[in-house]
Amino acid sequence: MAKRRDVLRGGSAAVATWAIHAGLGTGCSTQGERRADAGTSRRGVPGPRAMVRTNWSQDPWAHGSYSYLPVGASPRLRTNLARPIDNRLFFAGEATDSDNPSTVHGANASGLRTARAVAAVAEPGEAIIIVGAGMAGLTAASQLATGGRWAHRTYAVTVLEARARTGGRIDSLVPEGATSPVERGAAWLHAIGSHELAPELEVAGATGVPFDYDQAILGPDGARLGDDYVEPAAAALYKAVGWAAERDDDRSIAEAIEASGAAENVDPVAMEHLLTTEVTAEYGASAEELSARYAFAEGNDGQDLLVVGGYARLTDRLLADAPDVELRLETPVGEVAYDGSGVSITTLGGEVLRADRAVITVPLGVLQAGDITFSPALPEDHLHAIDGLGMGLLDKVVFVFDEPFWDEDATMWTRVADGAPYREWFNLASLVGDVQLASLTGGEVARDWATKSDLQVRDAALGALAEFVAAGW
């Protein structure tokens, strides 16, 4: 199975957290309510010092966490989306990277690729507008503005960002009541050794610590289950995926498991647990949505590092290294027009900006929502790619406590509880400085809980933690 991935591991992940944009989505708190009520508790779980909640599906500048391959899709769609149009319009972002989509290093690679593609056709000094100030956009901007080794020439670069901050789906926050950053977006670096982001993170002032996903499983009866609990289900899953790869038609992972008979003698409760905690929580999409042929084929293996000290330092450093970049925050784009003479971009505020070329780095979810109009319409291959790819959802709840109230040493806790939210927790207390517990919920369950209030989310998450406490963890 693929390594756990980032952009919102993560994952990826959002703005509607106790709440930087009050009123965005359902149940967003005001700035003064970020500090949780430390005077309350839930069955042995003390009241947290702070809580951070993400809500990516309600974020208008993302509409989800990161991309995935649904049934009928193939990696070729990413290649098609990445293809320049008339050498005027270029596309970057994790969804356009065929090698490592849905990751920070994939977004970074797409920015480097796009900078090289622009430099191959643009004259020195041309005006380049980049839409989006996430990892892909800032990587491309830094290269093009400084003549980095992927661009070789310098250009007049303007970055338009809809948010009031940079970073996109990288978003580090020190909430009131905490001393260390909480990662609302990406939290891990993956496939270490296949890219240069780990040393660049160190230079930026943060660090990455090894993370082994040592897992403890709580059974439905409150008893701890052995490490081998999901092994039969995992073997059946791989058998079903292998069966699907030999067929002419693509099927969902769930359909492949059923049709292949691979799980005939497997406990269905264990299979549901595996699919929820190791598939949906990895891809932000369910086994019913994911392609059995291609979903597991994406990404590289390698060690994972948990980012400590603020992931946003990485994107901040990209901007600091390119002081000539003109950054315009709170400038959402409404229309992109392009022809043989250049590009004309109209902001939602009605301002028109012109450039020789443009790089579009907004998330796939924004393209799918049609929030940006293109004139003329994008070519059929691009439209097919936008419609054919999936935008997954992985949301996060992070609590900061005064001190640990548990004895369990495993870094990852999961609970067998079909359909319940907040079944998967990460014990970060020994790694990040504060006493943090982070829960990830993906797919349909995350979509259901996206409409709940902060209080409902808080109570449900603390209630889930209480199940572990009641078991003696």
C-alpha positions as CSV (number, residue, x, y, z in Angstrom):
1,M,0.0,0.0,0.0
2,A,1.2,3.5,-0.7
3,K,2.9,5.5,2.0
4,R,0.7,8.0,3.8
5,R,0.9,11.1,1.9
6,D,0.8,14.8,2.6
7,V,-1.1,18.2,1.3
8,L,-3.3,17.7,4.0
9,R,-1.8,14.7,5.9
10,G,-2.8,16.0,6.3
11,G,-3.6,15.8,3.5
12,S,-4.5,18.6,3.3
13,A,-6.1,20.3,5.8
14,A,-8.2,24.3,5.8
15,V,-9.4,27.7,6.4
16,A,-12.5,27.0,8.4
17,T,-10.7,26.2,11.6
18,W,-11.7,27.9,14.9
19,A,-11.8,30.2,12.5
20,I,-9.5,32.3,10.5
21,H,-12.3,33.2,8.2
22,A,-15.3,33.6,10.5
23,G,-18.6,32.7,8.9
24,L,-16.9,30.6,6.2
25,G,-18.9,27.3,6.2
26,T,-21.1,26.0,8.9
27,G,-20.2,26.5,12.6
28,C,-17.1,28.6,12.1
29,S,-16.0,30.3,15.4
30,T,-14.9,33.8,15.8
31,Q,-11.3,34.8,16.3
32,G,-11.8,35.0,20.1
33,E,-13.1,31.5,20.4
34,R,-10.0,29.6,19.3
35,R,-9.1,28.8,22.9
36,A,-11.1,25.7,24.0
37,D,-12.9,25.6,27.3
38,A,-10.4,23.9,29.6
39,G,-12.9,23.6,32.4
40,T,-14.9,20.8,30.7
41,S,-14.1,17.1,30.2
42,R,-15.5,14.0,28.6
43,R,-15.4,10.7,30.5
44,G,-11.8,11.0,31.6
45,V,-10.6,13.3,28.8
46,P,-9.7,16.8,30.2
47,G,-10.8,19.9,28.4
48,P,-8.3,20.8,25.8
49,R,-6.3,24.0,25.9
50,A,-7.0,24.7,22.3
51,M,-8.7,23.1,19.3
52,V,-8.1,23.5,15.6
53,R,-10.6,22.1,13.1
54,T,-10.3,22.0,9.3
55,N,-13.1,22.1,6.8
56,W,-11.6,21.9,3.3
57,S,-14.9,21.2,1.5
58,Q,-16.3,24.5,2.7
59,D,-13.2,26.4,1.7
60,P,-14.0,28.3,-1.5
61,W,-10.4,28.5,-2.5
62,A,-9.9,24.7,-2.4
63,H,-13.3,22.8,-2.5
64,G,-11.5,19.7,-1.1
65,S,-8.1,18.5,0.0
66,Y,-6.2,16.9,-2.8
67,S,-6.7,14.9,-6.0
68,Y,-7.2,11.2,-6.6
69,L,-7.9,8.8,-9.5
70,P,-11.6,7.7,-9.4
71,V,-13.0,4.7,-11.4
72,G,-12.3,5.2,-15.1
73,A,-9.5,7.7,-14.6
74,S,-5.9,7.2,-15.4
75,P,-2.6,9.1,-14.8
76,R,-2.8,10.4,-18.4
77,L,-5.4,12.9,-17.2
78,R,-2.7,14.6,-15.1
79,T,-0.4,14.8,-18.1
80,N,-3.2,16.3,-20.1
81,L,-4.0,18.9,-17.5
82,A,-0.4,19.9,-17.2
83,R,0.0,20.5,-21.0
84,P,0.5,24.2,-21.9
85,I,-2.0,25.9,-24.1
86,D,-0.6,27.9,-27.0
87,N,2.5,28.5,-24.8
88,R,0.5,31.2,-23.1
89,L,-1.4,29.3,-20.4
90,F,0.4,26.9,-18.1
91,F,-0.9,24.7,-15.3
92,A,0.8,23.5,-12.1
93,G,-0.2,22.0,-8.8
94,E,-0.3,18.6,-7.2
95,A,-3.1,17.4,-9.5
96,T,-0.8,18.0,-12.5
97,D,2.1,15.9,-11.3
98,S,2.0,12.4,-12.6
99,D,4.8,11.0,-10.4
100,N,3.8,12.3,-6.9
101,P,0.3,13.8,-7.0
102,S,-1.5,14.8,-3.8
103,T,1.8,15.6,-2.1
104,V,3.8,18.7,-1.3
105,H,6.8,17.4,-3.2
106,G,4.5,16.7,-6.1
107,A,3.3,20.3,-6.0
108,N,6.9,21.5,-5.8
109,A,7.9,19.4,-8.8
110,S,5.0,20.8,-10.8
111,G,6.2,24.3,-10.1
112,L,9.7,23.5,-11.2
113,R,8.4,21.8,-14.4
114,T,6.3,24.8,-15.2
115,A,9.1,27.3,-14.6
116,R,11.2,25.4,-17.1
117,A,8.4,25.2,-19.6
118,V,7.8,28.9,-19.4
119,A,11.5,29.7,-19.7
120,A,11.7,27.6,-22.8
121,V,9.4,29.9,-24.8
122,A,9.4,33.3,-23.0
123,E,11.8,36.1,-23.7
124,P,13.7,37.5,-20.7
125,G,11.8,40.2,-18.9
126,E,8.4,39.1,-20.0
127,A,5.5,39.7,-17.6
128,I,4.3,36.4,-16.0
129,I,1.2,36.2,-13.8
130,I,0.9,33.3,-11.5
131,V,-2.5,32.5,-10.0
132,G,-2.2,30.9,-6.6
133,A,0.4,31.3,-3.8
134,G,0.7,27.7,-2.7
135,M,3.7,25.5,-3.0
136,A,3.4,25.1,-6.8
137,G,2.8,28.8,-7.5
138,L,5.6,30.1,-5.2
139,T,8.0,27.5,-6.5
140,A,7.4,28.7,-10.1
141,A,7.4,32.4,-9.0
142,S,10.8,32.0,-7.2
143,Q,12.4,30.2,-10.2
144,L,11.1,32.7,-12.8
145,A,11.9,35.8,-10.8
146,T,15.4,34.8,-9.8
147,G,16.5,32.9,-12.9
148,G,16.9,29.7,-10.8
149,R,18.4,26.5,-12.3
150,W,15.0,25.5,-13.6
151,A,14.4,28.8,-15.4
152,H,17.8,30.3,-16.3
153,R,16.3,33.7,-17.1
154,T,14.5,36.3,-15.1
155,Y,11.0,37.6,-15.6
156,A,8.6,40.2,-14.1
157,V,6.5,38.0,-11.9
158,T,3.2,38.8,-10.2
159,V,1.4,36.3,-7.9
160,L,-2.3,36.7,-7.4
161,E,-3.6,34.9,-4.3
162,A,-7.3,34.7,-3.2
163,R,-6.5,34.2,0.5
164,A,-5.2,36.7,3.0
165,R,-2.1,34.5,3.4
166,T,0.3,32.5,1.3
167,G,0.8,28.7,1.4
168,G,-2.4,27.4,0.0
169,R,-3.0,24.0,1.5
170,I,0.1,24.5,3.6
171,D,-1.1,26.4,6.7
172,S,0.7,26.6,10.0
173,L,-1.0,28.2,13.0
174,V,0.0,28.7,16.6
175,P,-3.5,28.8,18.2
176,E,-4.2,30.7,21.4
177,G,-3.2,28.5,24.3
178,A,-0.4,26.7,22.4
179,T,3.3,27.3,21.9
180,S,4.0,25.2,18.8
181,P,2.4,25.3,15.3
182,V,-0.6,23.2,14.5
183,E,-0.6,22.1,10.8
184,R,-4.0,22.7,9.3
185,G,-2.8,21.5,6.0
186,A,0.1,19.3,5.0
187,A,2.0,17.9,8.0
188,W,4.3,15.2,6.5
189,L,7.1,15.1,4.0
190,H,7.1,11.8,2.0
191,A,9.4,9.8,-0.1
192,I,12.5,11.4,1.5
193,G,15.5,11.1,-0.8
194,S,13.5,11.5,-4.0
195,H,13.4,15.3,-3.7
196,E,15.2,18.2,-2.0
197,L,12.5,19.5,0.3
198,A,13.9,18.0,3.5
199,P,17.1,20.0,3.5
200,E,15.2,23.1,2.2
201,L,12.9,22.8,5.2
202,E,15.9,22.8,7.5
203,V,17.2,25.9,5.8
204,A,13.8,27.6,6.3
205,G,14.0,27.0,10.0
206,A,11.8,24.0,10.5
207,T,12.7,20.3,10.7
208,G,11.4,16.9,9.8
209,V,11.4,14.0,12.4
210,P,11.0,10.3,11.4
211,F,7.5,9.0,11.7
212,D,6.9,5.2,11.7
213,Y,3.0,5.0,12.0
214,D,3.4,2.5,14.9
215,Q,-0.3,1.6,15.3
216,A,-2.5,0.4,18.1
217,I,-6.0,-0.8,17.4
218,L,-9.0,-0.7,19.7
219,G,-11.6,-3.3,19.0
220,P,-15.4,-2.7,19.1
221,D,-15.6,-4.5,22.5
222,G,-13.0,-2.2,24.1
223,A,-10.2,-4.8,23.9
224,R,-6.9,-4.0,22.2
225,L,-6.4,-6.0,19.0
226,G,-3.1,-7.5,17.8
227,D,-1.0,-6.0,15.1
228,D,-2.1,-8.8,12.8
229,Y,-5.8,-7.9,13.0
230,V,-6.0,-6.3,9.5
231,E,-3.4,-8.6,7.8
232,P,-6.0,-10.9,6.2
233,A,-7.9,-7.9,5.0
234,A,-4.8,-6.3,3.6
235,A,-3.9,-9.5,1.8
236,A,-7.4,-9.7,0.3
237,L,-7.2,-6.1,-0.8
238,Y,-3.9,-6.6,-2.7
239,K,-5.3,-9.8,-4.3
240,A,-8.4,-7.9,-5.4
241,V,-6.3,-5.0,-6.9
242,G,-4.2,-7.6,-8.7
243,W,-7.3,-9.2,-10.1
244,A,-8.6,-5.8,-11.3
245,A,-5.3,-5.0,-13.0
246,E,-5.8,-8.0,-15.4
247,R,-9.2,-6.9,-16.5
248,D,-10.1,-4.8,-19.5
249,D,-12.6,-2.6,-17.6
250,D,-11.8,-0.5,-14.6
251,R,-13.7,-1.0,-11.4
252,S,-13.8,0.6,-8.0
253,I,-11.7,-1.0,-5.2
254,A,-14.9,-2.0,-3.4
255,E,-16.2,-3.7,-6.6
256,A,-12.9,-5.5,-7.2
257,I,-13.0,-6.9,-3.6
258,E,-16.5,-8.2,-4.1
259,A,-16.2,-9.5,-7.7
260,S,-12.8,-11.2,-7.2
261,G,-13.9,-13.1,-4.1
262,A,-10.7,-12.2,-2.5
263,A,-12.3,-11.3,0.8
264,E,-14.6,-14.4,1.0
265,N,-13.0,-15.6,4.2
266,V,-12.1,-12.2,5.7
267,D,-13.9,-10.7,8.6
268,P,-16.0,-7.9,7.0
269,V,-15.5,-5.7,10.1
270,A,-11.7,-5.9,9.7
271,M,-12.0,-5.2,6.0
272,E,-14.2,-2.1,6.7
273,H,-11.6,-0.9,9.3
274,L,-8.7,-1.4,6.9
275,L,-10.5,0.4,4.0
276,T,-11.5,3.3,6.3
277,T,-8.2,3.9,8.1
278,E,-5.7,2.9,5.4
279,V,-7.5,3.8,2.2
280,T,-10.0,6.5,2.8
281,A,-7.7,8.3,5.3
282,E,-4.9,8.0,2.8
283,Y,-6.6,9.2,-0.4
284,G,-9.5,11.3,0.9
285,A,-11.9,9.0,-1.0
286,S,-13.6,5.7,-0.3
287,A,-13.0,2.3,-1.8
288,E,-16.3,2.8,-3.7
289,E,-14.8,5.9,-5.4
290,L,-11.2,4.9,-6.1
291,S,-9.9,3.2,-9.2
292,A,-8.8,-0.4,-8.5
293,R,-6.5,-0.2,-11.6
294,Y,-4.6,3.0,-10.9
295,A,-5.2,4.5,-7.4
296,F,-2.5,2.6,-5.7
297,A,0.0,3.0,-8.5
298,E,0.7,6.6,-7.8
299,G,3.5,7.9,-5.6
300,N,6.9,6.8,-4.5
301,D,8.0,4.8,-1.5
302,G,10.4,6.1,1.0
303,Q,10.7,7.4,4.6
304,D,8.1,9.9,5.9
305,L,9.0,12.8,8.1
306,L,6.6,14.8,10.3
307,V,7.3,18.5,9.9
308,V,8.0,20.3,13.2
309,G,8.3,24.0,13.6
310,G,5.9,25.2,10.9
311,Y,5.5,23.8,7.4
312,A,4.7,27.3,6.2
313,R,8.3,28.3,6.8
314,L,9.0,26.4,3.5
315,T,6.7,28.5,1.4
316,D,7.6,31.7,3.3
317,R,11.3,31.0,2.4
318,L,10.4,30.7,-1.3
319,L,8.9,34.1,-1.3
320,A,11.8,35.6,0.8
321,D,14.3,34.2,-1.7
322,A,12.5,36.1,-4.5
323,P,12.0,39.7,-3.3
324,D,11.2,41.0,-6.8
325,V,8.0,39.0,-7.0
326,E,4.9,41.2,-6.7
327,L,2.5,39.4,-4.3
328,R,-1.1,40.5,-4.2
329,L,-3.2,38.9,-1.5
330,E,-7.0,38.8,-1.3
331,T,-7.1,39.0,-5.1
332,P,-9.3,36.2,-6.4
333,V,-9.4,35.7,-10.1
334,G,-12.7,35.5,-12.0
335,E,-11.7,35.2,-15.7
336,V,-8.6,34.3,-17.7
337,A,-8.6,35.3,-21.3
338,Y,-5.7,34.3,-23.6
339,D,-4.7,34.6,-27.3
340,G,-1.6,34.7,-29.4
341,S,-0.6,38.1,-28.0
342,G,-0.8,37.4,-24.3
343,V,-3.1,36.9,-21.3
344,S,-5.7,39.1,-19.7
345,I,-6.8,38.3,-16.2
346,T,-9.9,39.9,-14.5
347,T,-10.1,39.7,-10.7
348,L,-13.4,39.3,-8.9
349,G,-13.0,43.0,-7.9
350,G,-13.1,43.9,-11.6
351,E,-9.5,44.8,-12.1
352,V,-7.9,43.7,-15.4
353,L,-4.2,42.7,-15.5
354,R,-2.3,41.8,-18.6
355,A,0.8,39.7,-19.0
356,D,2.6,37.8,-21.7
357,R,1.9,34.4,-20.0
358,A,0.1,33.0,-17.0
359,V,0.5,30.0,-14.7
360,I,-2.7,28.6,-13.1
361,T,-2.0,26.7,-9.9
362,V,-5.4,26.8,-8.2
363,P,-6.5,23.4,-6.7
364,L,-8.4,21.0,-8.9
365,G,-11.6,21.6,-6.8
366,V,-11.6,25.3,-7.9
367,L,-11.3,24.3,-11.6
368,Q,-14.1,21.7,-11.2
369,A,-16.3,24.3,-9.5
370,G,-15.9,26.6,-12.5
371,D,-15.0,29.5,-10.3
372,I,-12.6,30.7,-12.9
373,T,-13.9,31.3,-16.4
374,F,-11.5,30.7,-19.4
375,S,-11.9,32.5,-22.7
376,P,-11.7,30.8,-25.0
377,A,-12.9,27.7,-23.2
378,L,-10.1,25.2,-22.3
379,P,-9.3,22.5,-24.9
380,E,-11.3,19.2,-24.6
381,D,-8.3,17.3,-23.2
382,H,-8.0,19.8,-20.3
383,L,-11.8,19.8,-19.7
384,H,-11.8,16.0,-19.7
385,A,-9.0,15.9,-17.2
386,I,-10.7,18.4,-14.9
387,D,-13.9,16.4,-15.0
388,G,-12.3,13.0,-14.8
389,L,-10.0,13.5,-11.8
390,G,-11.4,13.3,-8.3
391,M,-11.0,15.8,-5.5
392,G,-10.7,14.0,-2.2
393,L,-11.5,15.2,1.3
394,L,-9.5,14.7,4.5
395,D,-10.3,16.9,7.5
396,K,-8.5,17.2,10.7
397,V,-9.2,18.0,14.4
398,V,-6.2,18.8,16.6
399,F,-6.5,19.2,20.3
400,V,-3.7,20.8,22.5
401,F,-3.8,19.6,26.1
402,D,-1.9,20.7,29.2
403,E,-0.4,17.3,29.7
404,P,-0.8,13.7,28.5
405,F,-3.7,11.8,30.1
406,W,-2.9,8.5,28.4
407,D,-0.3,5.7,28.8
408,E,-0.4,4.4,25.2
409,D,3.0,4.9,23.5
410,A,2.0,4.2,19.9
411,T,2.0,7.2,17.6
412,M,-1.1,6.1,15.7
413,W,-4.4,5.0,17.4
414,T,-7.3,3.6,15.5
415,R,-10.7,2.4,16.7
416,V,-12.9,-0.3,15.0
417,A,-16.2,1.6,14.8
418,D,-18.0,1.4,11.4
419,G,-19.2,4.8,10.1
420,A,-18.0,6.7,13.2
421,P,-15.9,9.9,12.8
422,Y,-12.6,10.6,14.6
423,R,-11.6,6.9,14.6
424,E,-7.9,7.6,13.7
425,W,-5.6,9.6,16.0
426,F,-2.0,10.6,16.0
427,N,-0.1,11.1,19.2
428,L,2.2,13.9,18.5
429,A,3.0,14.8,22.1
430,S,6.6,13.7,22.1
431,L,7.4,15.2,18.7
432,V,6.0,18.8,18.3
433,G,6.6,20.6,21.5
434,D,3.0,20.9,22.7
435,V,0.8,18.0,23.8
436,Q,-1.1,17.5,20.6
437,L,-3.5,14.8,19.5
438,A,-4.7,15.0,15.9
439,S,-7.6,13.1,14.3
440,L,-8.1,12.6,10.6
441,T,-11.4,11.8,8.9
442,G,-11.8,11.3,5.2
443,G,-14.3,10.7,2.4
444,E,-18.1,10.5,3.0
445,V,-17.8,10.7,6.7
446,A,-15.8,13.9,6.5
447,R,-18.3,15.4,4.0
448,D,-21.1,14.6,6.5
449,W,-19.3,16.3,9.4
450,A,-18.4,19.3,7.3
451,T,-21.8,20.8,8.0
452,K,-21.6,20.2,11.8
453,S,-20.9,23.0,14.2
454,D,-17.6,23.4,16.0
455,L,-19.2,22.4,19.2
456,Q,-20.6,19.2,17.7
457,V,-17.2,18.3,16.2
458,R,-15.5,19.0,19.5
459,D,-17.9,16.9,21.5
460,A,-17.8,14.0,19.0
461,A,-14.0,14.1,18.9
462,L,-13.6,14.2,22.7
463,G,-16.1,11.4,22.9
464,A,-14.0,9.3,20.5
465,L,-10.9,9.9,22.6
466,A,-12.9,8.8,25.7
467,E,-13.3,5.4,24.1
468,F,-9.5,5.0,24.2
469,V,-9.3,6.3,27.8
470,A,-12.1,3.9,28.9
471,A,-10.0,1.0,27.5
472,G,-7.1,2.0,29.7
473,W,-5.0,3.7,27.1
